[in-house]
Amino acid sequence: MQRFWGTVIEPVLEAVQPKIIVEVGSDQGVNTANLLKFCRQTGATLHVIDPAPGYDVSKWQSEYGDCLVFHKELSLNALPSIEDFDVVLIDGDHNWYTVFNELKTVERLCEERSQDFPLVLLHDIGWPYGRRDLYYDPDSIPEEHRKPYDKKGMLPSVPDLVEEGGMNRHLNNAVREHEPKDGVLTAIEDFLGASQYALDLLELPGVHGLGILTPAPLKSQNPDLARLLSELDFSPLVERYVQGVEKARLELQVRQQEERREYQRRLDVESRELRETRQELRQGRQELRQGRRELRQGRQELEQVRRNLREVRQKLKRAHEELRVERQRLKVAEGEIARLVLWIEELGEGIFALSNSRQWKAGHALGALRRKVLRRPEEPATMDRLQAVLEQFRAWRRERNSRAGGSQASGQDQERKEDR
Ligand SMILES: C[S@@+](CC[C@H](N)C(=O)[O-])C[C@H]1O[C@@H](n2cnc3c(N)ncnc32)[C@H](O)[C@@H]1O
């Protein structure tokens, strides 16, 4: 509605000089801001009705003070609480039930209060909601007045909703247009058909259409208003011309909405991909950090293993050295034992040769005879004692050889040699 401000709304207000203005449907408050500036200049009061305004009302309240009375409600609930109204602007819920009953409520209140019917400006009497319902809040509409609806787009001259593209596919649009009791303009016409008041409807084409409902007495009392309205009442030729311009504008608007939706869709996809990439990047960084931690830990463990290995090698080196020294000692000991064994073997051979010599046998017999003559007791023979020691030596040799294992053959040779 705000697009009509400079060309229609402000001139109408200046002509009417209202004390109380009511605006139904404020949205982002573009038209509301214009109205408030007008009220501040003229000392009028603005009642704004909107259950879901798109701005911070309290800020506006403190800026405009008594000029603004805000009703955060549905229009049909709020209207009866407003005591008087000179001009009403209707641009709230664009469906037959709401608009028809908004006008009916205004009419009823005027009758009850014996007031004049106000001048009423109504937006969206053209396409798409002139002949088709829209429900901002479907649950607020009684079921018998709620038509089947869907969140799908609309195209001019196509009565059904379209599956792809189209206008306002984010809103709850009635499935069909041009039904009975369907749309804003139908609601106005049905109201006018039943109203007791003498009201003139001026239909302005373009920018979705604006209806100006003027009580006949007001027009006759206010020549400025009458002149303005007659200037706005286009000739059929100009009206057709404006409708042609509106048709082209609507086509552009539909295309623009489709492009915006496509752009938004791509933006959503790219945002999602960006979010996923960021997530993967975060995860990658975490894994990298974890990998670095594990690498550091692995290096420390490797360093520890190397230290342990160095220690083991040093121990092994020391053990080798000790082994080499021990082997050296063993070798020396083995050599000495071999020499001793050789000497004992030579001694054994000497004793064997001696005990078999004629000289020793004769000496041994003489000794035995002398002991007999001198009646001396028999002494243990030295040769027997030597033989006993040699026998012990041989037993040690056998045991040693069997322990040595590999050197068994040479041990046996040795024994054979010893046994001789
Ligand atoms: C098309 S926008 C109004 C645009 C505004 N008049 C302008 O010119 O900028 C419709 C607004 O009506 C409000 N609305 C919806 N249903 C309503 C109802 N039953 N009563 C009052 N406001 C309503 C919505 O919250 C929305 O902010």
The ligand as a Gaussian input file, in Angstrom:
#p B3LYP/6-31G(d) Opt

LIG

0 1
 C        0.735000      -6.840000       3.121000
 S        1.273000      -6.662000       4.724000
 C        0.978000      -4.961000       5.086000
 C        1.823000      -4.028000       4.306000
 C        1.723000      -2.596000       4.763000
 N        0.360000      -2.124000       4.802000
 C        2.533000      -1.720000       3.833000
 O        1.956000      -1.009000       3.000000
 O        3.763000      -1.734000       3.936000
 C        0.083000      -7.508000       5.678000
 C        0.242000      -7.395000       7.175000
 O       -1.032000      -7.728000       7.738000
 C       -0.844000      -8.396000       8.943000
 N       -2.077000      -9.188000       9.204000
 C       -2.382000     -10.429000       8.802000
 N       -3.593000     -10.785000       9.241000
 C       -4.091000      -9.746000       9.917000
 C       -5.310000      -9.506000      10.608000
 N       -6.280000     -10.422000      10.657000
 N       -5.440000      -8.327000      11.236000
 C       -4.451000      -7.394000      11.175000
 N       -3.302000      -7.560000      10.523000
 C       -3.110000      -8.723000       9.907000
 C        0.366000      -9.219000       8.725000
 O        1.001000      -9.523000       9.957000
 C        1.225000      -8.315000       7.830000
 O        2.128000      -7.583000       8.590000

